[in-house]
Amino acid sequence: MSKKIFSEEEVAQLSANPHVESATKRSISFTPSFKQKVYDELMNGAGIRDILLRHGIDPNVLGESRLKGISEKIQK
């Protein structure tokens, strides 16, 4: 399944979050400190959706493909 393209509004919403290093219509990157937080929380049994919600990122905006990719990439 292809990754969702973000609308201008979604890019603005994501970019406003302090944990987001950059966001474009096609990609999002997180700050190194946030990646570490996500890793720690994943290792403690939290789900990626819950982690993102707690840190002000709507997982529905990212889409299922990105959620899976974020979780896999951070755990590596």
Rosetta blueprint (number, residue, H / E / L):
1 M L
2 S L
3 K L
4 K L
5 I L
6 F L
7 S L
8 E H
9 E H
10 E H
11 V H
12 A H
13 Q H
14 L H
15 S H
16 A L
17 N L
18 P L
19 H L
20 V E
21 E E
22 S E
23 A E
24 T L
25 K L
26 R L
27 S L
28 I E
29 S E
30 F E
31 T L
32 P H
33 S H
34 F H
35 K H
36 Q H
37 K H
38 V H
39 Y H
40 D H
41 E H
42 L H
43 M H
44 N L
45 G L
46 A L
47 G L
48 I H
49 R H
50 D H
51 I H
52 L H
53 L H
54 R H
55 H L
56 G L
57 I L
58 D L
59 P H
60 N H
61 V H
62 L H
63 G L
64 E H
65 S H
66 R H
67 L H
68 K H
69 G H
70 I H
71 S H
72 E H
73 K H
74 I H
75 Q H
76 K L
